[in-house]
Amino acid sequence: MATPTAPLFPWNDSYSVKIGVIDMQHKNLVGFINDLHRAMMEGRGKEELGNILSNLIKYTQAHFKTEEYFLESHRYPDYATHKTEHDRLTKTVVDFHTKFQRSEVGLTIELMGFLKDWLGKHIMGSDKKYGPFLNSKGVH
């Protein structure tokens, strides 16, 4: 029996922004990154890896729309900067996915590290900043 792959990105409550739907979506994003890492470490086929990566991208885009809705509708002062961060990551990952589908690049530990670091830093940095602001507007 194979030893299960440890999660690349274990969730802990320090990542909570104290907004239920966003915390749930962040946990799901962490789960996608862990699923992608596990599939890569288990040597699963390109098609399966491509499907997980595609689902991660779609879910990330939906999550960004949720965040942006809350931030824009409550006139978060740093909305434009936050949206720019989202747009930049989306472009980077979509470009990578296109190259992956064309067999121009493969999934690597470096890519997984990038995704983990980006999401972790984004949650702990940018997202943690809007938590108290939205909480003060009654968003929980």
TORKOL-4160 file (C-alpha; in steps of 0.2 Angstrom, whole numbers, padded with zeros to 4 digits, m for minus):
140
<pt num="1" X="0000" Y="0000" Z="0000"/>
<pt num="2" X="0007" Y="0017" Z="m0005"/>
<pt num="3" X="0010" Y="0030" Z="0008"/>
<pt num="4" X="m0003" Y="0045" Z="0005"/>
<pt num="5" X="0005" Y="0061" Z="0000"/>
<pt num="6" X="0005" Y="0074" Z="0013"/>
<pt num="7" X="m0005" Y="0090" Z="0008"/>
<pt num="8" X="0006" Y="0103" Z="0001"/>
<pt num="9" X="m0005" Y="0117" Z="0009"/>
<pt num="10" X="m0013" Y="0112" Z="0025"/>
<pt num="11" X="m0027" Y="0124" Z="0030"/>
<pt num="12" X="m0027" Y="0132" Z="0047"/>
<pt num="13" X="m0039" Y="0145" Z="0055"/>
<pt num="14" X="m0025" Y="0158" Z="0053"/>
<pt num="15" X="m0031" Y="0159" Z="0035"/>
<pt num="16" X="m0049" Y="0164" Z="0040"/>
<pt num="17" X="m0055" Y="0181" Z="0034"/>
<pt num="18" X="m0070" Y="0180" Z="0045"/>
<pt num="19" X="m0082" Y="0179" Z="0031"/>
<pt num="20" X="m0091" Y="0162" Z="0029"/>
<pt num="21" X="m0093" Y="0161" Z="0010"/>
<pt num="22" X="m0075" Y="0167" Z="0007"/>
<pt num="23" X="m0067" Y="0156" Z="0020"/>
<pt num="24" X="m0076" Y="0141" Z="0012"/>
<pt num="25" X="m0070" Y="0146" Z="m0005"/>
<pt num="26" X="m0052" Y="0148" Z="0001"/>
<pt num="27" X="m0053" Y="0131" Z="0009"/>
<pt num="28" X="m0059" Y="0124" Z="m0008"/>
<pt num="29" X="m0045" Y="0132" Z="m0017"/>
<pt num="30" X="m0033" Y="0125" Z="m0005"/>
<pt num="31" X="m0041" Y="0108" Z="m0008"/>
<pt num="32" X="m0039" Y="0110" Z="m0027"/>
<pt num="33" X="m0020" Y="0114" Z="m0025"/>
<pt num="34" X="m0018" Y="0099" Z="m0013"/>
<pt num="35" X="m0028" Y="0088" Z="m0026"/>
<pt num="36" X="m0017" Y="0094" Z="m0040"/>
<pt num="37" X="m0001" Y="0091" Z="m0030"/>
<pt num="38" X="m0006" Y="0074" Z="m0025"/>
<pt num="39" X="m0011" Y="0069" Z="m0043"/>
<pt num="40" X="0006" Y="0076" Z="m0049"/>
<pt num="41" X="0016" Y="0066" Z="m0035"/>
<pt num="42" X="0006" Y="0050" Z="m0039"/>
<pt num="43" X="0011" Y="0052" Z="m0058"/>
<pt num="44" X="m0006" Y="0053" Z="m0064"/>
<pt num="45" X="m0009" Y="0056" Z="m0083"/>
<pt num="46" X="m0008" Y="0073" Z="m0091"/>
<pt num="47" X="m0027" Y="0072" Z="m0095"/>
<pt num="48" X="m0031" Y="0070" Z="m0076"/>
<pt num="49" X="m0019" Y="0084" Z="m0071"/>
<pt num="50" X="m0026" Y="0095" Z="m0085"/>
<pt num="51" X="m0044" Y="0093" Z="m0079"/>
<pt num="52" X="m0039" Y="0097" Z="m0061"/>
<pt num="53" X="m0029" Y="0112" Z="m0066"/>
<pt num="54" X="m0044" Y="0117" Z="m0077"/>
<pt num="55" X="m0056" Y="0115" Z="m0063"/>
<pt num="56" X="m0044" Y="0125" Z="m0051"/>
<pt num="57" X="m0044" Y="0139" Z="m0064"/>
<pt num="58" X="m0063" Y="0140" Z="m0066"/>
<pt num="59" X="m0066" Y="0139" Z="m0047"/>
<pt num="60" X="m0053" Y="0153" Z="m0044"/>
<pt num="61" X="m0061" Y="0164" Z="m0057"/>
<pt num="62" X="m0078" Y="0161" Z="m0048"/>
<pt num="63" X="m0070" Y="0165" Z="m0031"/>
<pt num="64" X="m0062" Y="0181" Z="m0037"/>
<pt num="65" X="m0079" Y="0186" Z="m0044"/>
<pt num="66" X="m0087" Y="0183" Z="m0026"/>
<pt num="67" X="m0073" Y="0193" Z="m0018"/>
<pt num="68" X="m0074" Y="0207" Z="m0031"/>
<pt num="69" X="m0093" Y="0208" Z="m0029"/>
<pt num="70" X="m0091" Y="0211" Z="m0010"/>
<pt num="71" X="m0077" Y="0223" Z="m0012"/>
<pt num="72" X="m0085" Y="0234" Z="m0025"/>
<pt num="73" X="m0102" Y="0234" Z="m0018"/>
<pt num="74" X="m0096" Y="0240" Z="m0001"/>
<pt num="75" X="m0084" Y="0252" Z="m0009"/>
<pt num="76" X="m0068" Y="0244" Z="m0002"/>
<pt num="77" X="m0054" Y="0258" Z="m0004"/>
<pt num="78" X="m0041" Y="0246" Z="m0011"/>
<pt num="79" X="m0053" Y="0237" Z="m0023"/>
<pt num="80" X="m0043" Y="0242" Z="m0039"/>
<pt num="81" X="m0027" Y="0235" Z="m0033"/>
<pt num="82" X="m0035" Y="0219" Z="m0026"/>
<pt num="83" X="m0043" Y="0216" Z="m0043"/>
<pt num="84" X="m0027" Y="0219" Z="m0052"/>
<pt num="85" X="m0019" Y="0205" Z="m0041"/>
<pt num="86" X="m0033" Y="0194" Z="m0046"/>
<pt num="87" X="m0032" Y="0198" Z="m0065"/>
<pt num="88" X="m0013" Y="0195" Z="m0064"/>
<pt num="89" X="m0014" Y="0178" Z="m0056"/>
<pt num="90" X="m0028" Y="0173" Z="m0068"/>
<pt num="91" X="m0018" Y="0178" Z="m0083"/>
<pt num="92" X="m0002" Y="0169" Z="m0077"/>
<pt num="93" X="m0012" Y="0152" Z="m0073"/>
<pt num="94" X="m0022" Y="0153" Z="m0089"/>
<pt num="95" X="m0006" Y="0155" Z="m0099"/>
<pt num="96" X="0002" Y="0141" Z="m0090"/>
<pt num="97" X="m0013" Y="0130" Z="m0093"/>
<pt num="98" X="m0013" Y="0134" Z="m0112"/>
<pt num="99" X="0006" Y="0129" Z="m0112"/>
<pt num="100" X="0002" Y="0113" Z="m0102"/>
<pt num="101" X="m0011" Y="0108" Z="m0114"/>
<pt num="102" X="0001" Y="0110" Z="m0129"/>
<pt num="103" X="0014" Y="0100" Z="m0120"/>
<pt num="104" X="0025" Y="0115" Z="m0119"/>
<pt num="105" X="0028" Y="0114" Z="m0100"/>
<pt num="106" X="0024" Y="0101" Z="m0087"/>
<pt num="107" X="0018" Y="0102" Z="m0069"/>
<pt num="108" X="0032" Y="0105" Z="m0058"/>
<pt num="109" X="0036" Y="0107" Z="m0039"/>
<pt num="110" X="0040" Y="0125" Z="m0044"/>
<pt num="111" X="0023" Y="0128" Z="m0051"/>
<pt num="112" X="0015" Y="0120" Z="m0036"/>
<pt num="113" X="0025" Y="0131" Z="m0024"/>
<pt num="114" X="0020" Y="0146" Z="m0034"/>
<pt num="115" X="0002" Y="0142" Z="m0032"/>
<pt num="116" X="0003" Y="0138" Z="m0014"/>
<pt num="117" X="0014" Y="0154" Z="m0010"/>
<pt num="118" X="0003" Y="0165" Z="m0021"/>
<pt num="119" X="m0013" Y="0159" Z="m0012"/>
<pt num="120" X="m0006" Y="0159" Z="0005"/>
<pt num="121" X="0002" Y="0176" Z="0003"/>
<pt num="122" X="m0014" Y="0183" Z="m0005"/>
<pt num="123" X="m0025" Y="0177" Z="0009"/>
<pt num="124" X="m0013" Y="0182" Z="0023"/>
<pt num="125" X="m0009" Y="0199" Z="0015"/>
<pt num="126" X="m0022" Y="0207" Z="0003"/>
<pt num="127" X="m0037" Y="0196" Z="0009"/>
<pt num="128" X="m0034" Y="0199" Z="0028"/>
<pt num="129" X="m0034" Y="0217" Z="0025"/>
<pt num="130" X="m0052" Y="0217" Z="0018"/>
<pt num="131" X="m0059" Y="0206" Z="0032"/>
<pt num="132" X="m0061" Y="0219" Z="0045"/>
<pt num="133" X="m0068" Y="0232" Z="0032"/>
<pt num="134" X="m0081" Y="0220" Z="0026"/>
<pt num="135" X="m0085" Y="0214" Z="0044"/>
<pt num="136" X="m0088" Y="0232" Z="0049"/>
<pt num="137" X="m0101" Y="0233" Z="0034"/>
<pt num="138" X="m0110" Y="0218" Z="0041"/>
<pt num="139" X="m0103" Y="0205" Z="0030"/>
<pt num="140" X="m0099" Y="0189" Z="0040"/>
